[in-house]
Amino acid sequence: MPVWVWVPEPVTVPEPVEVPEPVTVPEPVEVPEPVTVPEPVGMSVPVEVSGPVSGSVPVPGRGVDMLPLRVPWV
């Protein structure tokens, strides 16, 4: 007695999807390096001297830091 085997319909392979052309990325714009401003080496504080002076003078822009100041009497 023959045995019947069910054979499914052939599977249809979908057509390949068309791949779009690769998107070209524009070249990066060259950014110039930032100009570094040299830090001031020292700060000159004008001081009027009218005799022997010894003590501390606050330097502007330095906050609470104090620079020792010793000026000989000229």
C-alpha positions in Angstrom: 0.0 0.0 0.0 1.6 3.4 -1.0 2.3 6.0 1.6 1.3 9.5 0.7 3.7 12.2 1.8 2.5 15.7 1.8 4.9 18.0 0.0 4.5 21.7 0.7 4.5 24.2 -2.1 7.9 25.4 -3.0 9.0 28.4 -0.9 9.4 31.5 -3.0 12.5 33.4 -2.2 11.8 37.2 -2.1 13.7 39.2 -4.6 16.8 40.9 -3.2 16.1 44.3 -1.8 17.9 47.0 -3.7 20.5 48.6 -1.5 20.7 52.3 -2.1 24.1 53.9 -2.8 26.1 54.7 0.3 25.5 58.2 1.5 28.7 60.2 1.2 29.6 62.0 4.4 31.1 65.5 3.8 34.7 65.8 4.9 35.0 67.3 8.4 35.7 71.0 8.4 39.2 71.7 9.8 38.9 73.5 13.1 41.9 75.7 13.9 43.5 74.9 17.2 42.4 77.3 20.0 44.9 80.1 20.6 46.3 79.7 24.1 46.8 82.9 25.9 50.0 82.8 28.0 49.3 83.3 31.7 50.9 86.3 33.2 54.2 85.4 34.9 53.9 88.1 37.6 51.8 91.0 38.5 53.3 94.4 39.2 51.6 96.3 41.9 52.3 100.0 42.0 53.1 101.1 45.6 53.9 104.6 46.8 56.7 104.3 49.3 57.2 107.1 51.9 59.5 105.4 54.4 60.4 101.8 55.4 57.6 99.4 54.5 57.2 95.9 55.6 54.0 93.9 55.4 51.6 92.3 52.9 49.8 93.9 50.0 46.7 92.3 48.5 47.2 91.6 44.8 44.2 92.3 42.6 42.7 89.2 41.1 44.3 86.8 43.5 41.4 86.7 46.0 42.6 86.4 49.6 46.2 85.5 48.7 48.7 88.0 50.0 52.1 88.6 48.5 54.8 89.6 50.9 56.2 93.0 50.1 59.5 94.3 51.4 60.5 97.7 50.0 63.7 99.2 51.3 63.5 102.9 52.0 65.1 104.8 49.1 
